Amino acid sequence: MADEFELDDLDYKIIAQLQDDGRKQSTEIARALNVPRTTVARRIDRLVNENVITIAAFAHGDRIGLPIQVMIEIWTDNAHHEAVIDQLIALDEIRWLGVASGPFDILAEAMVRSNRHLRQLLLVKLGGIEGLTQVRTAHILEVRKFAFDWGRMRRAGEEADRLEPDEATGQAKPIPR
């Protein structure tokens, strides 16, 4: 992958140390990993500067007055696609936005204060964007998993990379070595 930054085992271990507490001191991380504090501090600086990690506080919307979380599927016309993205990014309510393939063009997450606020976002703000052709929302009633265990997620597909479909049955079988 062209955008993938070259990481080594120590980088992954530092990321793992920071994933539960981004405020963890480099001295504490260095002690846990048995490496010099200056090495840890230099690695963290590099990971941040190269946009591999971002260290920030994540507030839970329901605790800070934004109890309604909505995923928004958005369709655009080709002529206005980039302009629609730019206008969506500029909206304060949009927390996350991804350009997608599949049945819709863009997937966005919005966090709003009330149903009235959501209605204004959908009808007035999104409704006023030229080139936005269709919107479908899914109101998130409850978040059941919110994970940042990157190490586990990276390892999750390893077994799939060692399998191939059996031509006769279509079932997965180990790739011969």
C-alpha positions, -999 to 999 in steps of 0.1 A, spaced: 0 0 0 15 33 -11 2 53 19 14 28 45 42 42 67 70 18 75 66 7 111 86 -17 132 77 -38 162 87 -10 187 64 15 169 35 -10 173 43 -15 209 43 23 215 10 27 197 -4 -1 219 7 17 250 -10 49 239 -42 35 226 -59 33 261 -43 65 274 -29 90 250 -15 110 280 7 82 291 42 96 298 71 85 276 90 75 308 62 51 317 61 37 282 99 33 281 99 15 314 71 -9 302 90 -16 269 125 -16 284 138 10 260 153 45 266 128 73 272 144 94 245 138 66 220 101 65 229 97 103 228 115 105 194 93 76 180 61 93 193 71 126 177 78 108 144 45 89 145 26 121 151 45 141 125 41 114 98 3 113 105 5 77 116 -12 85 149 -31 114 163 -32 119 201 -64 136 211 -93 134 235 -124 117 223 -156 129 240 -187 108 242 -214 128 225 -242 119 249 -220 133 278 -213 166 261 -247 176 248 -246 158 214 -267 127 221 -279 120 186 -254 101 163 -264 96 127 -247 78 99 -256 95 66 -253 78 32 -250 104 5 -253 102 -33 -239 129 -56 -239 137 -93 -205 133 -109 -201 170 -119 -204 182 -83 -189 153 -64 -158 171 -50 -177 203 -43 -203 183 -23 -174 167 -3 -159 201 4 -193 215 16 -199 185 38 -165 187 54 -172 224 63 -203 214 83 -197 215 120 -221 186 126 -200 162 105 -175 144 127 -163 118 101 -166 116 63 -155 89 39 -157 86 2 -172 52 -6 -177 26 -33 -209 7 -36 -245 19 -35 -237 54 -22 -209 79 -28 -201 92 6 -207 80 42 -207 106 69 -212 106 106 -230 135 123 -235 143 159 -264 166 168 -281 181 199 -317 172 191 -342 159 165 -349 195 156 -312 200 150 -310 168 129 -340 180 108 -322 213 102 -291 195 92 -309 172 67 -334 196 52 -317 230 53 -280 224 53 -277 192 32 -308 202 12 -290 233 1 -260 216 -13 -260 216 -51 -251 182 -66 -262 162 -36 -289 139 -51 -300 116 -23 -295 111 14 -304 82 36 -298 82 74 -294 56 101 -298 69 136 -274 51 159 -295 40 190 -266 26 210 -229 21 204 -220 -15 215 -184 -15 206 -159 13 202 -124 -2 198 -89 11 193 -70 -21 197 -50 -17 165 -28 -47 171 -57 -71 174 -74 -56 143 -42 -59 123 -39 -96 132 -76 -103 127 -73 -112 90 -41 -131 90 -58 -165 88 -78 -153 58 -45 -145 40 -35 -181 43 -67 -195 28 -80 -199 -7 -114 -212 -20 -116 -249 -28 -127 -251 -65 -150 -281 -58 -168 -269 -27 -162 -232 -26 -151 -236 11 -119 -220 23 -88 -243 25 -52 -236 34 -29 -223 6 -3 -250 -1 32 -239 7 
